């Protein structure tokens, strides 16, 4: 039997990525994430739509950032860099830390103190990054990273590093391959707006290569307290329970506006309650656990299907950017009505609990 070992997205898509035959690839087998067709949500909302979720939370460090990080770290190492740096709301720092460990270089990560999910903090520490908690938010961290990279020998691996978007565009390739065509709509949560930009690049490259005949309308959903694309200007004190997208100064501002215009899509915002409600809906009716920020894509799509902005008969892909396990506190905090009983370790007690809680 011949070996078909999957060796990561750079190897798979090397014809579309800026690498040479002899480039040393820093990979953890990222990419190839499931595209799950929702069976129950369309029925629950009473609409005839085909909704798929691209479960990016199944990447090696639990978010889509691994797609960009394999490229950014591969190129940093190729260029002789010994250290990388990023500001992060948690997922970029986890990915940077892991890929730096894999490459044998140092990762410096700046995170907003007290404002990143517990799982992400555990990752940065466990993978051995130098973790700098700042008394400030992501936007301030990003500014500091840009300034320090002028003065210290570190490579920035935030999405302003163009190799990040190169890696992330491969998610669009995978979607086109699985569906046999581009979807009609692609919905994403938006923070810095790098990922929506990267997806558009991917769809555009496959159109140009003749591997797709169309491109989707791109829809970006923000958290209401952190929605500069809805306000039309930068926001100085962003707030949301979806800490991954607690960003007021998006780094890909102009690029994302171009994506919106070229694709004919739009931006919209969701309240924290809508985000959490969607996170629960997806977990409890489809068995898919994503982190709060990720649920913004599906929550927005559901609303726009209900209000007719997305017509019935459409094929929709929602990116679930990160894994629900990243943020156990927010998950447990909203499951006050979950059935969890403490009982004696006795057969009778277990049996009673079953009989009282059988559905139907
Ligand atoms: N969803 C999750 C789970 C994220 O972690 C991020 C960004 C986004 C969506 C937004 O993506 O910035 O490309 O528009 N997280 C960054 C980080 C900022 O530091 O982990 P974007």
Boltz pocket constraint, residues with backbone or C-beta under 6 A from the ligand:
constraints:
  - pocket:
      binder: B
      contacts: [[A, 63], [A, 65], [A, 87], [A, 88], [A, 89], [A, 90], [A, 91], [A, 92], [A, 93], [A, 159], [A, 189], [A, 190], [A, 191], [A, 192], [A, 193], [A, 194], [A, 195], [A, 196], [A, 244], [A, 245], [A, 247], [A, 291], [A, 293], [A, 294], [A, 321], [A, 322]]
      max_distance: 6.0
